[in-house]
Amino acid sequence: MKILFTGGGTGGHVFPIIAISREIKRMNLARGDLQLLYSGPKNSFDEILFSQEGIKVRSIFAGKLRRYLTPSSTIQNFIDIIIKFPLGILQAFVHVFFLAPDLIFSKGGYGSLPIVLAGWILGTPIFLHESDISPGLANRIAGKFSLVVFTSFPKTEYFPIKKIILVGNPTRREIAGGSEEEAKRLFQLIGGKPVILFFGGSQGARRINDLILAILPNLLEGFEIIHQTGEQNLKQVLAEAKVVAQKEKLRYYHAFPFLKENALINAYQIADLIVSRAGSGSIFEIAVSGKPSILVPLPRAAQNHQVKNAYFYARTGACVVFEEANLTSHFFMGRLRHLFSHPRELEKMGNQAKKFAKPEAAKVVAQYINSYLFG
């Protein structure tokens, strides 16, 4: 029995697929014929993560339509649409034909569209998951060829109601399994101050990194910081941190390029507050961890989906939203001080996060897949 996963274009597809694949494997421990495969745009980071899960990877070309018009984007659009996308369709058709999967599960993104189209042409059943309230163009197209569309948020736009199954965004069940003691050891925390976890290592990392550096001396007066900077940013961030903050204070600052799973789950556990972009994956992981958060939506995200995600989540009382236009260092520090001077407010935000969480989302999706394939 073969399940072909696809997705790509952003990092938001990787961990939900891993979460679902783990649940499928748990449900089928006795089956010796289960094969999990992945096909999408070439990405070395993705390939490493999938290979660690026993998921075989085959890469394809994928074309992206850039809607901002500059000379560079116009040339890139031409190359992607005229060359890469047709090549990707051809590769996808060959992959699907020879792999002969029993089901295709698409996490979305422009990198998934060639596999979805090839699967539809070859009569392979397609299940789709949409992360955001407002789907992108690729998923709007893919939704037309899918039997089922799993969604993260109620009232997800565009898709017909009859296809939608609301499950939340699949998160790894391990996310909730961290330990404060392990976090203290792993991050070499000094202690005695509230811990703030900053995620600057995804789309739009630079804006959050710049904010931290602008307020780092003030931050370290009252807080201990765990900061995911992004793989390309660590050296620059550390160099600037040494310039703006005193050496003694830097003991309370812990910067990392990327938090692997063991580090991540323990960082979630020890954090008193989380600052993050507003991708669906981040929101649902924060919710599962049951922690209050400040969300800074990426303003240029397609269909403005991060802003919509953030404000939907904020209406539950689980987070505070800062749009970039209002993200000044003075305003941000003022809000931090207010929150930590009102511990009951922070506690209420954490409780609302837990209520919003969908920790069983990956298991529910896996059950639907299992039921379809095995009856």
C-alpha positions as a Markdown table, in Angstrom:
| # | Residue | x | y | z |
|---|---|---|---|---|
| 1 | Met | 0.0 | 0.0 | 0.0 |
| 2 | Lys | 1.5 | 3.3 | -1.1 |
| 3 | Ile | 0.7 | 6.8 | 0.1 |
| 4 | Leu | 2.3 | 9.7 | -1.8 |
| 5 | Phe | 2.7 | 12.9 | 0.1 |
| 6 | Thr | 3.2 | 16.2 | -1.7 |
| 7 | Gly | 3.6 | 19.9 | -0.8 |
| 8 | Gly | 6.2 | 22.6 | -1.1 |
| 9 | Gly | 7.0 | 26.2 | -1.5 |
| 10 | Thr | 7.2 | 27.0 | 2.2 |
| 11 | Gly | 8.2 | 25.2 | 5.3 |
| 12 | Gly | 4.7 | 24.9 | 6.5 |
| 13 | His | 4.1 | 21.6 | 4.7 |
| 14 | Val | 6.9 | 19.5 | 6.2 |
| 15 | Phe | 5.9 | 19.0 | 9.8 |
| 16 | Pro | 2.2 | 18.4 | 9.3 |
| 17 | Ile | 3.2 | 15.6 | 6.8 |
| 18 | Ile | 5.6 | 14.2 | 9.4 |
| 19 | Ala | 2.9 | 14.3 | 12.0 |
| 20 | Ile | 0.4 | 12.5 | 9.8 |
| 21 | Ser | 2.9 | 9.9 | 8.6 |
| 22 | Arg | 3.8 | 9.0 | 12.2 |
| 23 | Glu | 0.2 | 8.5 | 13.0 |
| 24 | Ile | -0.3 | 6.3 | 9.9 |
| 25 | Lys | 2.7 | 4.2 | 10.9 |
| 26 | Arg | 1.3 | 3.8 | 14.5 |
| 27 | Met | -2.0 | 2.6 | 13.1 |
| 28 | Asn | -0.3 | 0.1 | 10.7 |
| 29 | Leu | 2.5 | -1.4 | 12.7 |
| 30 | Ala | 1.5 | -4.9 | 11.7 |
| 31 | Arg | 1.4 | -4.1 | 8.0 |
| 32 | Gly | 4.5 | -5.0 | 6.0 |
| 33 | Asp | 3.5 | -3.5 | 2.7 |
| 34 | Leu | 3.0 | 0.2 | 3.8 |
| 35 | Gln | 5.2 | 2.6 | 1.8 |
| 36 | Leu | 5.3 | 6.3 | 2.5 |
| 37 | Leu | 6.6 | 8.5 | -0.3 |
| 38 | Tyr | 7.1 | 12.3 | -1.0 |
| 39 | Ser | 7.4 | 14.3 | -4.2 |
| 40 | Gly | 7.8 | 18.0 | -4.3 |
| 41 | Pro | 10.4 | 20.8 | -5.2 |
| 42 | Lys | 14.0 | 19.9 | -4.3 |
| 43 | Asn | 14.9 | 21.1 | -0.8 |
| 44 | Ser | 17.8 | 19.6 | 1.1 |
| 45 | Phe | 16.3 | 20.5 | 4.5 |
| 46 | Asp | 13.0 | 18.7 | 3.6 |
| 47 | Glu | 14.8 | 15.7 | 2.3 |
| 48 | Ile | 16.8 | 15.3 | 5.5 |
| 49 | Leu | 13.7 | 15.5 | 7.7 |
| 50 | Phe | 11.6 | 13.1 | 5.5 |
| 51 | Ser | 14.5 | 10.6 | 5.2 |
| 52 | Gln | 14.7 | 10.5 | 9.0 |
| 53 | Glu | 11.0 | 9.4 | 9.0 |
| 54 | Gly | 11.6 | 6.7 | 6.5 |
| 55 | Ile | 9.8 | 8.6 | 3.7 |
| 56 | Lys | 11.4 | 8.2 | 0.3 |
| 57 | Val | 11.8 | 11.5 | -1.6 |
| 58 | Arg | 11.6 | 12.3 | -5.3 |
| 59 | Ser | 12.1 | 15.8 | -6.5 |
| 60 | Ile | 10.3 | 17.6 | -9.3 |
| 61 | Phe | 10.4 | 21.1 | -10.8 |
| 62 | Ala | 7.8 | 23.5 | -9.7 |
| 63 | Gly | 6.8 | 27.0 | -11.0 |
| 64 | Lys | 5.7 | 29.8 | -8.8 |
| 65 | Leu | 3.6 | 32.8 | -9.9 |
| 66 | Arg | 4.9 | 36.0 | -8.3 |
| 67 | Arg | 2.2 | 38.7 | -8.2 |
| 68 | Tyr | 4.5 | 41.6 | -7.5 |
| 69 | Leu | 5.8 | 43.1 | -10.7 |
| 70 | Thr | 9.5 | 43.9 | -11.0 |
| 71 | Pro | 11.9 | 43.2 | -13.8 |
| 72 | Ser | 13.4 | 40.3 | -11.8 |
| 73 | Ser | 10.0 | 38.8 | -10.9 |
| 74 | Thr | 8.8 | 39.1 | -14.5 |
| 75 | Ile | 11.8 | 37.1 | -15.7 |
| 76 | Gln | 11.4 | 34.5 | -12.9 |
| 77 | Asn | 7.7 | 34.2 | -13.7 |
| 78 | Phe | 8.5 | 33.5 | -17.3 |
| 79 | Ile | 11.1 | 30.8 | -16.5 |
| 80 | Asp | 8.8 | 29.2 | -13.9 |
| 81 | Ile | 5.6 | 29.2 | -16.0 |
| 82 | Ile | 7.0 | 28.5 | -19.4 |
| 83 | Ile | 9.8 | 26.0 | -18.4 |
| 84 | Lys | 9.7 | 24.8 | -14.8 |
| 85 | Phe | 5.9 | 24.1 | -14.5 |
| 86 | Pro | 5.6 | 22.1 | -17.7 |
| 87 | Leu | 8.7 | 20.1 | -16.8 |
| 88 | Gly | 7.3 | 19.5 | -13.3 |
| 89 | Ile | 4.0 | 18.2 | -14.8 |
| 90 | Leu | 5.9 | 15.8 | -17.0 |
| 91 | Gln | 8.1 | 14.6 | -14.0 |
| 92 | Ala | 5.0 | 14.3 | -11.8 |
| 93 | Phe | 3.2 | 12.3 | -14.4 |
| 94 | Val | 6.2 | 9.9 | -14.6 |
| 95 | His | 6.5 | 9.6 | -10.8 |
| 96 | Val | 2.8 | 8.9 | -10.3 |
| 97 | Phe | 2.5 | 6.5 | -13.2 |
| 98 | Phe | 5.5 | 4.3 | -12.1 |
| 99 | Leu | 5.0 | 4.7 | -8.3 |
| 100 | Ala | 1.3 | 3.9 | -8.7 |
| 101 | Pro | 0.3 | 5.3 | -5.3 |
| 102 | Asp | -3.1 | 4.2 | -3.8 |
| 103 | Leu | -3.7 | 7.7 | -2.5 |
| 104 | Ile | -2.1 | 11.2 | -2.8 |
| 105 | Phe | -2.1 | 13.5 | 0.2 |
| 106 | Ser | -1.3 | 17.1 | -0.6 |
| 107 | Lys | -0.3 | 19.6 | 2.0 |
| 108 | Gly | -0.5 | 22.4 | -0.6 |
| 109 | Gly | 1.7 | 25.1 | -1.9 |
| 110 | Tyr | 2.7 | 25.7 | -5.5 |
| 111 | Gly | 5.1 | 22.7 | -5.4 |
| 112 | Ser | 2.3 | 20.3 | -4.9 |
| 113 | Leu | 0.2 | 21.2 | -7.9 |
| 114 | Pro | 2.1 | 19.1 | -10.6 |
| 115 | Ile | 1.6 | 15.9 | -8.5 |
| 116 | Val | -2.1 | 16.7 | -7.8 |
| 117 | Leu | -2.7 | 17.3 | -11.6 |
| 118 | Ala | -0.9 | 14.2 | -12.5 |
| 119 | Gly | -2.7 | 12.2 | -9.9 |
| 120 | Trp | -6.1 | 13.4 | -11.1 |
| 121 | Ile | -5.2 | 12.6 | -14.8 |
| 122 | Leu | -4.2 | 9.0 | -13.7 |
| 123 | Gly | -7.3 | 8.5 | -11.5 |
| 124 | Thr | -5.5 | 8.5 | -8.1 |
| 125 | Pro | -7.7 | 9.6 | -5.2 |
| 126 | Ile | -6.5 | 13.0 | -3.7 |
| 127 | Phe | -6.9 | 14.3 | -0.2 |
| 128 | Leu | -5.9 | 17.9 | 0.4 |
| 129 | His | -5.2 | 19.8 | 3.6 |
| 130 | Glu | -5.5 | 23.6 | 3.7 |
| 131 | Ser | -3.6 | 25.4 | 6.5 |
| 132 | Asp | -5.0 | 28.9 | 6.3 |
| 133 | Ile | -8.3 | 30.7 | 6.4 |
| 134 | Ser | -7.6 | 32.0 | 2.9 |
| 135 | Pro | -6.2 | 29.4 | 0.5 |
| 136 | Gly | -3.5 | 30.2 | -2.1 |
| 137 | Leu | -4.0 | 29.8 | -5.8 |
| 138 | Ala | -2.4 | 26.3 | -5.9 |
| 139 | Asn | -4.8 | 24.9 | -3.3 |
| 140 | Arg | -7.8 | 26.6 | -5.0 |
| 141 | Ile | -6.9 | 24.7 | -8.1 |
| 142 | Ala | -6.1 | 21.5 | -6.2 |
| 143 | Gly | -9.3 | 21.6 | -4.3 |
| 144 | Lys | -11.3 | 21.0 | -7.6 |
| 145 | Phe | -9.6 | 17.7 | -8.0 |
| 146 | Ser | -9.6 | 16.5 | -4.4 |
| 147 | Leu | -12.1 | 14.1 | -2.8 |
| 148 | Val | -11.7 | 15.7 | 0.6 |
| 149 | Val | -10.4 | 19.1 | 1.8 |
| 150 | Phe | -9.2 | 19.0 | 5.5 |
| 151 | Thr | -9.1 | 22.5 | 6.9 |
| 152 | Ser | -7.5 | 24.1 | 10.0 |
| 153 | Phe | -9.9 | 27.0 | 10.6 |
| 154 | Pro | -13.7 | 27.2 | 10.6 |
| 155 | Lys | -15.2 | 29.1 | 7.6 |
| 156 | Thr | -12.2 | 28.5 | 5.4 |
| 157 | Glu | -12.7 | 30.5 | 2.3 |
| 158 | Tyr | -13.4 | 29.2 | -1.3 |
| 159 | Phe | -13.9 | 25.4 | -0.9 |
| 160 | Pro | -17.4 | 23.8 | -1.2 |
| 161 | Ile | -18.8 | 22.9 | 2.2 |
| 162 | Lys | -19.5 | 19.3 | 1.1 |
| 163 | Lys | -15.8 | 18.6 | 0.7 |
| 164 | Ile | -14.6 | 20.2 | 3.9 |
| 165 | Ile | -13.7 | 18.3 | 7.1 |
| 166 | Leu | -12.5 | 20.6 | 9.9 |
| 167 | Val | -9.6 | 19.0 | 11.8 |
| 168 | Gly | -7.1 | 21.8 | 12.7 |
| 169 | Asn | -3.5 | 21.9 | 11.5 |
| 170 | Pro | -1.7 | 18.5 | 12.2 |
| 171 | Thr | 1.0 | 18.8 | 14.8 |
| 172 | Arg | 3.4 | 16.2 | 16.0 |
| 173 | Arg | 2.1 | 14.7 | 19.3 |
| 174 | Glu | 5.6 | 15.1 | 20.7 |
| 175 | Ile | 5.2 | 18.9 | 20.8 |
| 176 | Ala | 3.4 | 18.7 | 24.1 |
| 177 | Gly | 6.0 | 16.4 | 25.7 |
| 178 | Gly | 8.8 | 18.8 | 26.8 |
| 179 | Ser | 10.4 | 19.1 | 30.2 |
| 180 | Glu | 11.3 | 22.3 | 32.0 |
| 181 | Glu | 14.3 | 20.5 | 33.6 |
| 182 | Glu | 15.5 | 19.3 | 30.3 |
| 183 | Ala | 15.0 | 22.8 | 28.8 |
| 184 | Lys | 17.1 | 24.3 | 31.6 |
| 185 | Arg | 19.9 | 21.9 | 30.9 |
| 186 | Leu | 19.6 | 22.0 | 27.1 |
| 187 | Phe | 19.6 | 25.8 | 26.8 |
| 188 | Gln | 21.9 | 26.4 | 29.8 |
| 189 | Leu | 19.3 | 28.8 | 31.3 |
| 190 | Ile | 20.4 | 31.0 | 34.1 |
| 191 | Gly | 16.9 | 31.2 | 35.7 |
| 192 | Gly | 15.2 | 33.8 | 37.9 |
| 193 | Lys | 13.5 | 35.6 | 35.0 |
| 194 | Pro | 10.5 | 34.8 | 32.8 |
| 195 | Val | 11.5 | 33.1 | 29.5 |
| 196 | Ile | 10.4 | 34.5 | 26.1 |
| 197 | Leu | 10.8 | 32.3 | 23.0 |
| 198 | Phe | 11.2 | 34.2 | 19.8 |
| 199 | Phe | 10.8 | 32.6 | 16.4 |
| 200 | Gly | 12.7 | 34.6 | 13.9 |
| 201 | Gly | 13.8 | 31.7 | 11.7 |
| 202 | Ser | 11.1 | 31.4 | 9.0 |
| 203 | Gln | 9.6 | 33.8 | 6.5 |
| 204 | Gly | 10.2 | 37.4 | 7.4 |
| 205 | Ala | 12.8 | 36.4 | 10.0 |
| 206 | Arg | 14.8 | 39.6 | 9.6 |
| 207 | Arg | 12.0 | 41.9 | 10.9 |
| 208 | Ile | 11.7 | 40.0 | 14.2 |
| 209 | Asn | 15.5 | 39.6 | 14.5 |
| 210 | Asp | 15.9 | 43.4 | 14.1 |
| 211 | Leu | 13.2 | 44.0 | 16.7 |
| 212 | Ile | 15.0 | 41.9 | 19.2 |
| 213 | Leu | 18.3 | 43.6 | 18.6 |
| 214 | Ala | 16.8 | 47.0 | 18.9 |
| 215 | Ile | 15.4 | 46.2 | 22.4 |
| 216 | Leu | 17.9 | 43.6 | 23.6 |
| 217 | Pro | 19.4 | 45.6 | 26.5 |
| 218 | Asn | 15.9 | 46.3 | 27.8 |
| 219 | Leu | 14.7 | 42.7 | 27.2 |
| 220 | Leu | 17.6 | 41.2 | 29.1 |
| 221 | Glu | 16.8 | 43.5 | 32.1 |
| 222 | Gly | 13.7 | 41.5 | 32.8 |
| 223 | Phe | 13.7 | 38.4 | 30.7 |
| 224 | Glu | 15.7 | 35.4 | 29.6 |
| 225 | Ile | 15.5 | 34.9 | 25.8 |
| 226 | Ile | 15.6 | 31.8 | 23.6 |
| 227 | His | 15.9 | 33.1 | 20.0 |
| 228 | Gln | 15.6 | 31.0 | 16.8 |
| 229 | Thr | 17.4 | 33.3 | 14.3 |
| 230 | Gly | 17.2 | 31.3 | 11.1 |
| 231 | Glu | 20.1 | 29.4 | 9.5 |
| 232 | Gln | 21.5 | 32.3 | 7.5 |
| 233 | Asn | 21.2 | 34.9 | 10.3 |
| 234 | Leu | 22.9 | 33.5 | 13.4 |
| 235 | Lys | 26.4 | 35.0 | 12.9 |
| 236 | Gln | 25.1 | 38.4 | 12.1 |
| 237 | Val | 22.6 | 38.4 | 15.0 |
| 238 | Leu | 25.3 | 37.3 | 17.5 |
| 239 | Ala | 27.8 | 39.9 | 16.3 |
| 240 | Glu | 25.2 | 42.7 | 16.7 |
| 241 | Ala | 24.0 | 41.3 | 20.1 |
| 242 | Lys | 27.6 | 41.7 | 21.4 |
| 243 | Val | 27.6 | 45.3 | 20.3 |
| 244 | Val | 24.3 | 46.4 | 21.8 |
| 245 | Ala | 24.2 | 44.4 | 25.0 |
| 246 | Gln | 26.7 | 44.1 | 28.0 |
| 247 | Lys | 28.6 | 40.9 | 28.3 |
| 248 | Glu | 27.1 | 40.1 | 31.7 |
| 249 | Lys | 23.6 | 40.5 | 30.3 |
| 250 | Leu | 24.3 | 38.3 | 27.4 |
| 251 | Arg | 24.2 | 35.3 | 29.7 |
| 252 | Tyr | 20.5 | 35.6 | 29.5 |
| 253 | Tyr | 20.4 | 35.5 | 25.7 |
| 254 | His | 20.4 | 32.1 | 23.9 |
| 255 | Ala | 20.4 | 32.2 | 20.1 |
| 256 | Phe | 20.2 | 29.2 | 17.8 |
| 257 | Pro | 19.9 | 29.0 | 14.0 |
| 258 | Phe | 17.1 | 26.4 | 14.1 |
| 259 | Leu | 15.5 | 24.4 | 16.9 |
| 260 | Lys | 15.4 | 20.7 | 16.1 |
| 261 | Glu | 12.5 | 18.7 | 17.5 |
| 262 | Asn | 14.0 | 17.8 | 20.9 |
| 263 | Ala | 15.1 | 21.4 | 21.5 |
| 264 | Leu | 11.8 | 22.8 | 20.2 |
| 265 | Ile | 9.5 | 20.8 | 22.5 |
| 266 | Asn | 11.5 | 21.8 | 25.5 |
| 267 | Ala | 11.6 | 25.4 | 24.5 |
| 268 | Tyr | 7.8 | 25.4 | 24.3 |
| 269 | Gln | 7.6 | 23.8 | 27.7 |
| 270 | Ile | 9.9 | 26.4 | 29.4 |
| 271 | Ala | 8.6 | 29.5 | 27.7 |
| 272 | Asp | 6.3 | 31.9 | 29.5 |
| 273 | Leu | 5.5 | 33.7 | 26.3 |
| 274 | Ile | 6.1 | 33.0 | 22.6 |
| 275 | Val | 6.6 | 35.6 | 19.8 |
| 276 | Ser | 6.1 | 34.3 | 16.3 |
| 277 | Arg | 4.9 | 34.9 | 12.8 |
| 278 | Ala | 1.3 | 33.8 | 12.2 |
| 279 | Gly | 1.6 | 30.8 | 9.9 |
| 280 | Ser | -1.0 | 28.2 | 10.7 |
| 281 | Gly | 1.6 | 25.6 | 11.7 |
| 282 | Ser | 3.1 | 28.0 | 14.3 |
| 283 | Ile | -0.3 | 29.0 | 15.7 |
| 284 | Phe | -1.4 | 25.4 | 16.2 |
| 285 | Glu | 1.9 | 24.3 | 17.7 |
| 286 | Ile | 1.7 | 27.3 | 20.1 |
| 287 | Ala | -1.9 | 26.4 | 21.0 |
| 288 | Val | -0.9 | 22.7 | 21.7 |
| 289 | Ser | 1.9 | 23.9 | 24.0 |
| 290 | Gly | -0.8 | 26.0 | 25.9 |
| 291 | Lys | 1.3 | 29.1 | 26.0 |
| 292 | Pro | 0.3 | 32.8 | 25.5 |
| 293 | Ser | 1.7 | 34.5 | 22.4 |
| 294 | Ile | 2.4 | 37.6 | 20.5 |
| 295 | Leu | 1.9 | 37.1 | 16.8 |
| 296 | Val | 3.4 | 39.3 | 14.1 |
| 297 | Pro | 1.7 | 38.4 | 10.8 |
| 298 | Leu | 3.9 | 38.5 | 7.7 |
| 299 | Pro | 2.4 | 41.4 | 5.8 |
| 300 | Arg | 3.3 | 40.2 | 2.3 |
| 301 | Ala | 1.9 | 36.7 | 2.7 |
| 302 | Ala | -0.3 | 35.5 | -0.1 |
| 303 | Gln | -4.0 | 36.4 | 0.2 |
| 304 | Asn | -3.1 | 38.2 | 3.5 |
| 305 | His | -3.5 | 34.8 | 5.1 |
| 306 | Gln | -1.3 | 35.4 | 8.1 |
| 307 | Val | -3.2 | 38.5 | 9.1 |
| 308 | Lys | -6.5 | 36.6 | 8.8 |
| 309 | Asn | -5.0 | 33.6 | 10.8 |
| 310 | Ala | -3.7 | 35.9 | 13.5 |
| 311 | Tyr | -6.9 | 37.9 | 14.1 |
| 312 | Phe | -9.0 | 34.7 | 14.1 |
| 313 | Tyr | -6.8 | 33.2 | 16.8 |
| 314 | Ala | -6.7 | 36.5 | 18.7 |
| 315 | Arg | -10.5 | 36.5 | 18.9 |
| 316 | Thr | -10.2 | 33.5 | 21.2 |
| 317 | Gly | -8.2 | 35.5 | 23.7 |
| 318 | Ala | -5.1 | 33.4 | 23.2 |
| 319 | Cys | -2.8 | 35.9 | 21.7 |
| 320 | Val | -2.0 | 39.6 | 21.0 |
| 321 | Val | -1.4 | 40.7 | 17.4 |
| 322 | Phe | 1.1 | 43.2 | 16.3 |
| 323 | Glu | 1.0 | 44.2 | 12.7 |
| 324 | Glu | 4.4 | 45.2 | 11.3 |
| 325 | Ala | 3.2 | 48.8 | 10.6 |
| 326 | Asn | 2.8 | 49.2 | 14.4 |
| 327 | Leu | 5.8 | 47.1 | 15.5 |
| 328 | Thr | 7.9 | 49.8 | 17.2 |
| 329 | Ser | 10.3 | 48.9 | 19.9 |
| 330 | His | 8.7 | 51.2 | 22.4 |
| 331 | Phe | 5.2 | 49.9 | 21.8 |
| 332 | Phe | 6.4 | 46.3 | 21.9 |
| 333 | Met | 8.3 | 46.7 | 25.2 |
| 334 | Gly | 5.3 | 48.5 | 26.7 |
| 335 | Arg | 3.0 | 45.6 | 25.8 |
| 336 | Leu | 5.5 | 43.0 | 27.2 |
| 337 | Arg | 5.7 | 44.9 | 30.5 |
| 338 | His | 1.9 | 45.1 | 30.7 |
| 339 | Leu | 1.4 | 41.4 | 30.1 |
| 340 | Phe | 4.0 | 40.3 | 32.7 |
| 341 | Ser | 2.6 | 42.7 | 35.3 |
| 342 | His | -0.8 | 41.0 | 34.8 |
| 343 | Pro | 0.0 | 37.3 | 35.3 |
| 344 | Arg | -3.7 | 36.4 | 35.4 |
| 345 | Glu | -4.0 | 37.8 | 31.8 |
| 346 | Leu | -1.1 | 35.6 | 30.7 |
| 347 | Glu | -2.7 | 32.6 | 32.4 |
| 348 | Lys | -6.0 | 33.2 | 30.7 |
| 349 | Met | -4.3 | 33.5 | 27.3 |
| 350 | Gly | -2.6 | 30.1 | 27.9 |
| 351 | Asn | -5.9 | 28.5 | 28.9 |
| 352 | Gln | -7.6 | 29.9 | 25.8 |
| 353 | Ala | -4.7 | 28.5 | 23.7 |
| 354 | Lys | -5.3 | 25.0 | 25.1 |
| 355 | Lys | -9.0 | 25.3 | 24.3 |
| 356 | Phe | -8.3 | 26.3 | 20.7 |
| 357 | Ala | -5.7 | 23.5 | 20.2 |
| 358 | Lys | -6.4 | 20.5 | 18.0 |
| 359 | Pro | -3.8 | 18.0 | 19.3 |
| 360 | Glu | -5.6 | 15.1 | 17.6 |
| 361 | Ala | -5.6 | 16.6 | 14.1 |
| 362 | Ala | -2.9 | 14.4 | 12.7 |
| 363 | Lys | -4.5 | 11.3 | 14.1 |
| 364 | Val | -7.9 | 12.3 | 12.7 |
| 365 | Val | -6.5 | 12.8 | 9.2 |
| 366 | Ala | -4.6 | 9.5 | 9.5 |
| 367 | Gln | -7.8 | 7.7 | 10.5 |
| 368 | Tyr | -9.6 | 9.1 | 7.4 |
| 369 | Ile | -6.8 | 7.9 | 5.2 |
| 370 | Asn | -6.7 | 4.5 | 6.8 |
| 371 | Ser | -10.5 | 4.1 | 6.6 |
| 372 | Tyr | -10.4 | 5.0 | 2.9 |
| 373 | Leu | -7.5 | 2.6 | 2.0 |
| 374 | Phe | -8.2 | -0.3 | 4.3 |
| 375 | Gly | -12.0 | 0.0 | 5.1 |
